């Protein structure tokens, strides 16, 4: 393309021909040095991809983001949140019941296990082992608690294993004035599992136990 238009107009014209460009082909087409093209992009407004190590660019006016804040052109992904790191935090924090690495990978169409581990170590997200996989939750304690409760409600089993039942009853014996909610929180935190108050209440009902706040468990 010859330099017949101002650079930013040429930039917009090229992106009207192809919605995504890598920086080297774009600079070659514009006949400008890469630092100059980066400046034109910054002045016009752009997104860099969260896939392909951020090597693809699109103008801010182009993406039509979905409800999850993502937009894909072929296999190139862009996020309203920006980088892959910020996108992971945004998706996890906005999820009603947390997300596993597999769910995130399917949503983002890229692997993210390493980044998730780093985010967890830095305290940007929390996690809990559910079955055979880790489920990631928001770092905010209130939001995380709501996500964990929602997840537990989705996967509430009819009954606990004998080992888990013993752990819950032992926790109650140590804390006889605890509510079902408090017991669920204690067991979930200490054993790194997801237990809901409804599950504990169901356990008591299964064994014909009646819980009172003052007298503890009694047999009717």
C-alpha positions in Angstrom: 0.0 0.0 0.0 1.5 3.3 -1.0 1.6 6.3 1.4 -1.3 8.1 -0.2 -3.4 8.4 3.0 -2.5 9.6 6.5 -1.1 6.6 8.5 -4.1 6.2 10.8 -6.5 6.2 7.9 -4.3 3.5 6.2 -4.4 1.5 9.4 -8.2 1.6 9.5 -8.3 0.7 5.8 -6.1 -2.3 6.3 -8.2 -3.6 9.2 -11.3 -3.2 7.1 -9.7 -5.7 4.7 -8.7 -8.1 7.4 -9.9 -7.8 11.0 -6.7 -9.2 12.6 -3.0 -8.5 11.9 0.4 -9.4 13.3 2.7 -6.5 13.7 5.4 -7.3 11.2 3.0 -7.9 8.2 1.1 -4.8 9.2 4.2 -2.6 9.4 5.4 -4.0 6.0 2.0 -3.2 4.4 2.0 0.3 5.9 5.7 0.9 5.0 6.4 2.2 8.5 8.8 1.0 11.2 7.2 -1.3 13.9 7.5 1.3 16.7 5.6 3.8 14.5 2.9 1.3 13.8 2.5 0.5 17.5 2.1 4.2 18.1 -0.6 4.4 15.4 -2.4 1.4 17.0 -2.2 3.1 20.4 -3.6 6.3 19.1 -6.4 4.5 17.2 -7.2 2.1 20.0 -6.6 -1.7 19.8 -6.8 -5.1 21.4 -4.1 -7.6 21.4 -5.0 -11.3 21.4 -5.0 -13.4 24.6 -4.1 -16.4 22.4 -0.9 -16.8 20.4 1.1 -14.9 23.1 -0.7 -11.7 22.3 0.8 -11.5 18.8 -2.4 -10.6 17.0 -4.0 -7.1 16.9 -7.4 -5.8 16.1 -8.9 -2.3 16.4 -11.1 -1.6 19.4 -14.1 -0.9 17.1 -14.0 -4.3 15.5 -14.8 -7.0 18.2 -18.4 -7.9 19.0 -17.8 -9.4 22.4 -20.1 -12.1 23.8 -21.6 -12.0 27.3 -18.5 -13.6 28.6 -16.4 -10.7 27.2 -14.7 -12.8 24.5 -14.6 -12.5 20.7 -12.9 -15.0 18.3 -11.8 -14.6 14.7 -11.0 -18.1 13.6 -8.7 -19.4 16.3 -7.6 -15.9 17.4 -9.1 -14.9 20.7 -9.6 -11.4 22.1 -11.0 -10.4 25.5 -12.5 -7.2 26.8 -10.4 -7.8 30.0 -7.2 -7.8 27.9 -4.5 -10.3 28.6 -5.0 -14.0 29.2 -4.1 -13.5 32.9 -6.7 -10.8 33.3 -9.2 -12.8 31.3 -8.9 -15.8 33.6 -9.4 -13.7 36.7 -12.4 -12.1 35.1 -14.1 -15.3 34.0 -13.5 -17.0 37.3 -14.7 -14.1 39.4 -17.8 -13.7 37.2 -18.7 -17.4 37.3 -21.7 -18.3 39.5 -20.1 -21.5 40.8 -16.4 -21.4 39.9 -14.6 -23.0 36.9 -12.3 -25.9 36.3 -9.2 -25.7 34.2 -11.0 -27.9 31.6 -13.9 -25.5 31.5 -11.6 -22.5 31.1 -9.6 -24.2 28.4 -12.7 -25.0 26.4 -14.0 -21.5 26.8 -10.8 -19.8 25.9 -9.7 -22.4 23.3 -6.2 -22.6 24.8 -4.3 -24.3 27.6 -4.0 -22.3 30.8 -3.0 -24.7 33.6 0.3 -23.0 34.3 -1.2 -19.5 34.5 -3.9 -20.8 36.8 -1.3 -22.2 39.2 0.6 -18.9 39.2 -2.6 -16.9 39.8 -3.5 -19.2 42.7 0.0 -19.0 44.3 -0.2 -15.2 44.1 -3.7 -15.1 45.7 -5.4 -13.7 42.7 -7.8 -16.7 42.7 -8.7 -19.5 45.1 -9.2 -23.2 44.4 -10.6 -26.4 45.8 -10.3 -30.0 44.7 -13.7 -31.3 43.7 -13.6 -35.0 42.6 -10.5 -35.4 40.4 -10.1 -31.8 39.4 -9.4 -28.3 40.8 -12.2 -25.8 40.7 -11.1 -22.2 40.8 -13.0 -19.4 42.6 -12.8 -15.7 43.1 -10.2 -14.3 45.5 -12.9 -12.2 47.3 -14.0 -14.3 50.3 -17.7 -13.3 50.1 -17.9 -14.0 46.4 -15.9 -17.2 46.7 -18.2 -18.5 49.5 -21.3 -17.9 47.3 -19.6 -19.7 44.4 -18.7 -22.7 46.6 -22.3 -22.9 47.9 -23.6 -22.8 44.4 -21.2 -25.6 43.3 -22.1 -27.7 46.3 -25.8 -27.3 45.5 -25.2 -28.5 41.9 -23.3 -31.6 43.0 -24.9 -32.5 46.3 -24.8 -36.3 46.7 -27.6 -38.2 48.4 -25.2 -39.4 51.1 -21.6 -38.9 52.3 -19.0 -41.7 52.4 -18.6 -43.3 55.8 -15.3 -41.5 56.3 -16.8 -38.0 55.5 -19.8 -38.7 57.7 -17.5 -39.5 60.6 -15.5 -36.3 60.0 -18.7 -34.2 60.0 -20.0 -35.8 63.2 -16.6 -35.4 64.8 -16.6 -31.7 63.9 -20.1 -31.3 65.4 -19.0 -33.0 68.6 -16.1 -30.6 68.9 -18.4 -27.6 68.1 -21.9 -28.6 69.4 -23.3 -25.1 69.1 -22.4 -24.7 65.4 -25.1 -24.3 62.9 -25.2 -26.4 59.7 -23.7 -23.4 57.9 -20.8 -23.1 60.3 -20.1 -26.9 60.2 -20.1 -26.8 56.4 -17.6 -24.0 56.5 -15.3 -25.7 59.0 -15.3 -29.0 57.2 -14.8 -27.4 53.8 -11.9 -25.3 55.0 -10.2 -28.0 57.1 -10.5 -30.9 54.7 -10.3 -28.9 51.4 -13.6 -30.3 50.1 -16.9 -28.7 49.2 -19.7 -29.4 51.7 -23.0 -27.6 51.8 -25.2 -27.0 54.9 -28.0 -28.9 53.0 -25.8 -32.0 52.7 -25.0 -31.9 56.5 -28.7 -31.5 57.3 -29.5 -34.5 55.0 -26.8 -36.5 56.8 -28.5 -35.8 60.2 -31.9 -36.7 58.8 -30.5 -40.0 57.2 -29.3 -41.2 60.6 -32.4 -40.1 62.5 -30.5 -37.4 64.4 -32.1 -34.3 65.6 -29.8 -31.2 66.0 -30.5 -28.4 68.5 -28.4 -25.4 69.0 -28.1 -25.9 72.8 -28.3 -29.7 73.4 -26.5 -30.9 70.3 -27.6 -34.2 68.7 -30.3 -36.3 70.3 -32.1 -39.5 69.2 -35.9 -38.8 68.9 
